[in-house]
């Protein structure tokens, strides 16, 4: 299948092959621009104009805009120009240079000194955090393009999904469609035809909703290829190939039209229909003749079509043209891919060196701790040895025998008391560990509303400064309409600050109410809401310890689930224990499985036979059959020393079975994952 081009319209609507007059007009606008702001806008428009039709020109104007933005200290415009430059470099197979551009963009987005700086883009009154989100969104998309082009599909999926989340947050239907179509292309490349078709059809709906139809051709041709190669439904495939061609003709996307013709030619070649394939191959060659990329494929299609018609002279001629074009393209691509891999390898070596230093430091700490422990044990051994010698002497004295036995009995009772106290402390420690996980999750969960509060506060400060400046003008010069607009903006922002402040307050109060040590009174509880909160809090708790950890979270809630009488704080601890174990299991597997492994934890609720069923499932390391019967025993743990007390599942079992009259089951396959099933009676 011919690789579909990833396309993000960074600077507005793109018209592939517009009239020459449009290009002349844009260049004239650049030449007569009086200010750097106007020059940047003209260069930006020229970059968009040439983005897909002339890579070298697009790269030239991206670098022109980049130089202007740097000269004026415009961080937002600099980031946009870097993303546009990276896009062109990727399509020119210059992968190392593209990676450096995208790394600079992420660095710009994370630079705290850019906060509060006014840019040319703030003429639209966009706050800093929205501008930063735009930069991060396009950066994730560009990184997805780069990783997909170099064969790292697993990480490309992560980047495209991150881009999609920013698009959904902004309500941008077009960018949601772009995310879906790129995920669909990866699904198609990895043999997941059904997923590719579903994602591509979603993308088509998104593009239609956005009113931008220039991507419909890419979308339809991808659906057609999946019907052709994956589903072997040739009739449906040809329907979508023609839909793609019609859409690209309507939108004026003549560059994309060549890909549609390739698909139709593939169809007719597979049926050995020489006249039809030759007809579209000639049309494809006419479109691609002046382009730098793709002409080799057109020559190859002409060669195959003439070969079907047994016109050997024409077939051999175009076969030679195709081989020459392929050799030239492959040499450039291979060199740049090797350069990219070298650059990535240097980064890996640097990270490995840092990890080695970290492990050495941890080893030194463990060595000191072990030495101290050995010293304590030796001291205890000496003390015990002396006590034993004294007891041997005492055995020879009949008069002291009874007193010695009584002393030993007292010591034994004291040891038993100390053991009970130790067990109580371990149980309390496990509860506090769960509370710590909960607290870390709450801290992360309330970060979003707090960010909104901070950002709107900063915007209000700017608005107040503008209002103050306007009010200090002479009455004849004051703009009352502007003052009213500023006041209305202030009122609206204050309402948003109040809304997000209440949201943060509700999160803290709600979860602390569930986590506090109460009287253990049962009350009607929404299990779906509780499971959703605990899942996210557990995930963010682990993320606060390991920033590199990521996992998919899936919820399958029964919307008709009734509320049931339970002790909320006990059920919170139960769910946190199960989610903590699930995320721990997928994290351990991710460290060993590599980039192709996608960690996932899901929770499912349902009501069956007068019982609430809660299922927590992961695709982690699984539980060996030999230890399944031991996992709920107190102090039994499979985690390394210092990472677990062995009381989590034991307490979970007691709370479910003894505290609520329910049951807990476990199903697991070693190496594939585990599923814990909780059943609670509906009363």
N, C-alpha and C positions, 0 to 999 in steps of 0.2 A: 504494500500500500504506500503510495506517495505521501511523504510527511506533510501534514497540514501546518501552515504557518501560524504561530501564535501572534495575535495582534492586539495591542492596547493603544487606544487613541489618547495619547498623553495630553495633547494640546488642542483638543476639539475635534470636530468632524473631519475625517480624511476622505478626499476624493482622489482615488488612484488614477492616473491619466486624465487630469483636467486639461482644459484648453491652454495652449501656450500663452495666450493673453493673460491668464491668471498669474502664471509664473512671472511674466514680465512686469505685471502690476505690483506684485509683492517685492520684486527686486528694486523697482523704482521707489517704493515706499521706504525700503532700507536706505537707499542712496540719499533721499531728501530728508530723512529724519533729523530733527533738530536736537533731540535730547537722547541720553542713553536709554531711558525708559522706552521711548518710541523705537529706538534701534533694536532693543532686546525683543520687543513685541514683533517687529518685522522679521527678525531672524528666527524667532519661535514659529511664526506662521510659515516661513519658507521651509523650516525643518519638517513641519507637519505635511507640507505640500509634497516634499520629496521622500517622505518616510518610507514608502514601500516601492516607489517607482524608480528612484535613483539613489542607491545606498551612499555613494561617495558624496553626492550633493547634500543629502540629509545629514551625513556626518559632518560635513564642512559647516553647515549652518548651526548644528548643535554646538560645535566648538566655538563658533562666533558668539552665540548667545551666552555660552559659559564664560568666555573671556569678559564680556560686558558685565555680567552679574558679579564676577569676582572683583572686578575693578571698582564696583560701587558697593561692595559689601552686602549684596542682596542674597541672603542664605537660601530663601525659598526658591528664587529663580535659578540659583546655582544648582540646587538639588534637582529641579525639573530638567535642566539642561544635561546634567550628568546621566539621568535615567534615559533621556532621549539618545544620548551618545552611546550608552551601553546597549540599547536596543539595536542600533545600527551595527555596532561592533559584533554583536551576537550573530546577526544575519550575514555579516561578512566573515564569520568563523574566526574572529579575533577574540578568543575566549579569555586569555589572561588579562588583556586590557579592559574587557567588559567587567570582569570580576573586580578589578581595582576601582573602576568607576562606581560600582554598586556599594563597595565597602566604604568609599568616601561619603556616599549618600546616607548610609546608616550612621556614620560618625557625625554628620551634620545634624541629623534628626535628634541625636542624643546629646548634642552640645547645649548645656544649660545657658550659655551666654546668648543664645539666640532668642530666649524668652524675653518678650517685651520689645524686641526690635521691630520697628515698622518696615515693611517691605512694599515694593510696588504692588504686590498682590493684595495688600491690606486695604487698597482702595475699595474693595468689595466689602469692607468691614468684617472680614473673617477673623475670629479670634485665633490666638497662637495655636491652641490645641487642635483646631480644625486644620490649620495649615500643616501642622506636624503630622496629623493623621493622613492627609493627602500624600505627603512625602513618603511616609512609611508604607502606605498602600501600594504606590507605584514601585517602591523599592522591592517589596515582597514579590510583586509581579515580575519585575525584571530578573530577580534571582531565580524565580521559577522557570523563566525562559532559558536562563543560562544552564541550570541544572538539568532541565529536560534535553537541551541540545547536547550536553556532554554525557547523557545516558544515566543520570542519577534520578530515576523516576520517583523513588520513594521520597526523597527530600524535596523534589519539585512539587509533589502533592501537598506537602506541608506548607510550602510557600504560597501556592495557589489558594489553599483554604484560608490562610491568613489574609490574603488579599480580598477574598470573598467576604470575610467577616467585617472588614472595614467598609466594603461596599454596602453590605446589609445595614450596618450602623448608620451610614449616610443616606440610605434609601435610594441608591443609584442602581436602577434596574439594568442599565447597559453594562456596568462593571460587574454586576452579579452574573450576567450572561457571559461575559468574558471569562470569569472564573470557571463557570460550568463547562464552557466549550473546551478550555484547556485541560480540565480534569477528564473530560470525555475523550480527548485525544490520547491521554496517557492510558486510560482504560482500554481503548482500542488497541494501542500498541502492545499491551500486556495480555491480550486475548480475552478481555472481559467485555464481550460484545453487548450483552444486555445492559450492563451499567453504562457503557458508552452511548448507546441509543437513548436511554432514559435521560442522561445528563445533557446530551445534545438537544433533545426536544425541549427540555426545560430552558436551555439557552435560547432557543428560537422564540419561545414565549417571552423571555426577558427582553430580547432585542425588539420585538414588536411592541411591547409595552413602553419601551424607552423612545420609540419613534425613530430609532436609528437602524436602518435596514441594511447598511453596508456590510454587516457581518453575517447576514442570512445565508449567503452563498457558501461560506466556510462551513456553516452549521449543517446545511442540507447535504453537502457532499460528504461530510463525516458520517452522517446517518446512512447514506447510500453505501459507503465503503463497508460499514459494519454489516449491512444486509448482504452485501456481495461476498465478503470474505468469511464472516463469522456465522451468519444465518443461512448462507447459500440461497437466498431468496432473490434471484436475478431480476425478477419483474419489479419488486419494490425498490431494488437498488437503482434501476434505470429511472424510475419515477422521481426519486430524490436527486439523481444527477441532473435531470432536466429542470427540476425545481431550482437547483443551485444555479444553473446557467441563466434561467429566467430572472432570478433575483439579482445576480451580478450585472446583467444587462440593464435592468431597471435602475440599479444604483450607480451605474457607470463604473463598476469595479472591473475594468478590463484585465488587470493583472490577475485578479482572482479567477476570472473567466477561463484563463489558461488551465488552471487546476481542474475546473469543471470539465473542460474538453478532455483532459488526461483521463478522468474517470470514465467518460463516455467511450473513449477509445479503448480503455481497458475492457469495458463490457463487450464491445464489438469484436475485439481481438479474441476474447475468450470463446466467443461463438463462431470464430473464423469467418466473420462477415467482412471481407476485404474492402469492398466499395465504401461501406459506411465508416470503417476505421480510417481509411485513407482520406475521406472527406473532412473528418474532424482533425486529423493529423495536420493537413495542410492549413486549416484555420488556426490551429495551435501554433504552427511555425510562423505564420504571418504576425501573430501577436507578440511572439517571443524573440523575433529576429533582431530587434534593436536592444534587447535587455541583456544584462550581463549574466544573469543566472537563469537556468532552466532550459536554454537552447539545446543542450546536450540531450535532455529527455525528449524534446520534440524531434530531434534527428533520429533517436532510437525508435520512436513510434512510427515515423515515416519508413524506416528500415523494415520494421515488422509488417507494416501494411503492404509495402511493395513485395515483400517476400511471400505473403499470402496470395498475391496476384501473379506470382511466379515471374515478376519483372526483375530479374537478377541484377542487371546493370545498375538500375536505380537503387535497388536494395543495398548492394555493396558500397555504393557511393555514400549513402546516408549512414551506413554502419561505420564507415571510416570517420565521418564527421562526429558521430556520437562518441566513439572511443577517444578521439582527440580531446573533446570537451570534458569527458569524464576524467581522464588522466590529469588534466590541468586543475580541475576542481578538487580531486581527491588529494593532490599533493599539498595544496594550501590548507585544506581542512585538517589533514593528518598532522602537519607541523603545528598548527595552532592548538589542536587538542593535546598534543604532547606538552607544549608550553604550559597550558592550563593545568595539566596533571602535575607538572613539576612545581608550579606555584602552590597547588593544593598540598603537595607532599611536604614542601618547606613548612607550611603552616602546621601540618600534622606533626612534624618533627619538633617544632617549637612547643606545641601543646603536650607532646609526650615528655619533653624535658621538664616542663612545669609539673606534670603529673608525677614524674620520678622524684623531683625535689620534695613534693608534698608527701609521697609515700615514705621517703627517707626520714622526713621530720616526724611522721607518725610512728615509724619504727623506733626512733630514738626515744620518743615519749613512752611507748610501750615497754622498751628496754628498762628505762628508769623505773617505771611502775613495777615491772617484774622483779627488778633488783630489790626494791623496797619491800615487796611482798615476801620475797625469799628471806630477807633479814628478819621480818616479823615472825615468819614461820620458824626460823632457827631459834629465835628468842623463846617462842612458845615451846619448842622441842626441849630446850634446856630446862625451862621451868617444869615441864611435864616429867622430864627425866629425874629431876631433883625430887619431885613429889613422889614418883614411883619408888625411889630409894628410901624415902622416909616411910612409905607404906610398908615396904619389906621389913624395915626395922621394927615397925609397930606391930607386925604380925607375930613377932617373937614375944611380945608383951601381952599376956592374957588379960591383964587388968585394963588395957587400953583398947581391947578388941571391940567391945560394945560401943564405946564412944566413937571409934573409927567408922563402924557400920552406920551409926546414926548420922555421922558427918557426910558419908557418901550418899545416904538417902536424901539428906537436905540438898546436897549439891545436884543430885539428879532432878529433884523437884524444881530447883532453880533453873536448871538447863531446859526443862520442859517449858517452864514459864517464858524463858528467853526465846525458845523456838516458836511458841505461840505469838509472842510479841513481834518476832521477825516476820512470821507469816502475815500478821495483820499489817505490818509496815509495807510488805511487798504488794499486798492487795491494794493498799492506799496509794502506793507508788504507781501501780497500773492505772488506777482511776485518775491520778494526777497527770499521767502521761496522755491519757485520752483527752483530758481537759486541755492539756497543752496543745495537742493536735487541733482541738476545736478552736482554741484561742487564735492559733496561727491562721486557720482558715477564715475566722471572723475578720481578722485584721486585713487579710487580702480582699475579702468580700466587700468590706466597707470602703476599700480604696477607691473604687469607681465613683460612688456618690461624693466622696470627699474631693476627688479630682474635679468633678463638676462644680462643687462649691468654690474651690480655689480658682478655677478658670473664670467663672462668672464674676467672682469678686474682682479679679484683675481687670476684666472688661469694664465693670462698673467704675473702677478707679479712673480708667481712661475716659469714660463718658463724663464723669464728674469734672475732670480737668477741662474737657471741651465745653461743658456747660458753664463752668466758672469763667473761662476765657470769653465766652459769648456774652455772659451777663455783665462783664466789666467794660464792654464796648459802649460807646455813646448810644443813647436810646435810638437815635435816627439810623444807626448802622446795625442795630441788632436784628437778627433774623428770628422772628417769633416762631415761624414754622419749624426751624431747626431746633429751637429750644424745646418745643412740644415733642418733637421726635426723640430728642435725647432723653427727656423725662419719661416718655413711654417706654423707651428701651431700658431705662433704669428700673422701672416698675416691673417689666417683664422679667428682667434678670433676677430681681429680688424674689419674685415668685418661684423661679427655678431653683434659686439657692435654698429657699424654704422647703421646696419639694424634696430635693436631694438630701438636705439635712434630716428631714423626717424619715427618709428612706434609711439612712445610716443608723438613726436612732432605733428604728424598728428592727433592723438586723441584730443590733447588739442586745436589745431588750428581749427579743424573741429567743435567741439562742442561749443567752445566759439564764433565762427562765427554764429552758430545757436541761441545762447542764448543772444547775445548782443542786446542792444536797438538800432535798426537801423532805417532807413527811412521808413520801412514798404513796401519796394518794392517787388513785386512778382517776382519769378524766377523759372525756371524749377528745380524740386526737385524729387529725388528718394525716394518715400514714403516707400518702403521696407527697405532701408538702414536706414532711419530716425527712423522708428518704431523699428527696431532691436537695434539700439544704445540706444534709449530712454528706452526701456524695461530693458536692462541690467543696464543702469545707475540708473534707479529708484530702481531696486532690490538691487544693491550694496549700494545705498544711505540709504535704510532701514536697510541693513545688518550692515552698519557702526554704527547705533544706537543700534541695537539688534543683537549681535553675535549668539544668539541661533536660530534665524529665518532662516528657509530653505524653499524653494518652488521649484516645477518643473516649468520650463519655456518652453512653446511650441510655435513654429512659423509655420504658414501655409501661406507662401507667394506665390502669383501669379507671377511666373517668367517672364511672359509676360506683367507685369504691366507697362503702359507708364508713363513717367515723366509728372508732371502737374505743372502749374503756381500757386504757393502759396507763402505766406510770411513765410519763413522757421522758424524764431524765434517764430512766433505765433503757428505753428503746433507743434513745440517742446514743448511749454508750454501746449498745448492741450493734447498731448500724455502723458507727464509727469504727469499731473493731473489725467488722467484716470488710468495709471499704478500705481501711488501712492495710489489711492483709492482701486484698485484691490488687491495690496499686503497688504494694511492695513486690508482689509476685510478677506483675508485668514489667516492673522496673528491673528486676533481676534478670528476666529473660531478655529484655532489650539490650542489656550490657553484653550479652553473649551472642544474640541472634544476628546482629548487624542491621543495616539500613532497610532491608526488605521486610523486616518484621514491623507490624503496626500494632502497638499496644491498645487494648480496648477493655473497658470495664462497663458492664451494663447492669441495670436494676429493673426488675419487672414486678408488678403487683397485679393481683387478681383476687376475686372472691369465689370460692368453691366449697360446696358442702358445709355451709355455715362457718367457714374459716377464711381468714385473710392470709393469702400466700405472698411472701416476699422472697424473690430470687435475686441473689447477687452473684454475677458471673464474670469471670475473667479468662483471658487467653494467655495466662502466664505459664509458670514452670510446672504447675500441677502438684499433686500430692501422691507420693508412692503408696501403693496398696499396703505395704508392710507397716506404715505408721498411721493409717487412717483412723484406727481404733484408739490411738493415743492422743489425738490432737486436742481433745477436750479435757485431758488430765491436767491437774494443776502442776505448774512449773515445767511442763513439757514444751519445748520450743525447737524449731528447725533453724531459727535465725542464729547468726554468729554471736559469740559472747559479747554482751554489752548492748545488743540491739533489741533484745526482747526479754521479758520476764517469764513467759510461759503461762501467764494468767489471763490473757485477753479472751481466748476462746472458752476457757473454763468459766470465767465470769459471765460470758455471753450465754453459755449453756444454762447456768443457774438462773439468770434473769428471765430467759425464755421459758424454760421447763418448770422451774420451781416458783418463779415470781408471777408467771402469767398463764400457767397451765398449757403451754404450747409445746411445740417440738421443733428440733433443728436437725436437718439432714445434710449430708455432703456427698456430692458426686464429682469425681475427679479422674482425669487421665494424665498420667505423668508426661510432662513435656507439651501438653496441649491446653491445659487450663483446669479450672475448678468452678463449681457452682454450689453455693450454700443456699438451702431452702428453709425458710422460717415459716411455721404455721401458727397463727394466733387465733383463738376462738372468738367469734363474734357473739357478744352477750348483750 
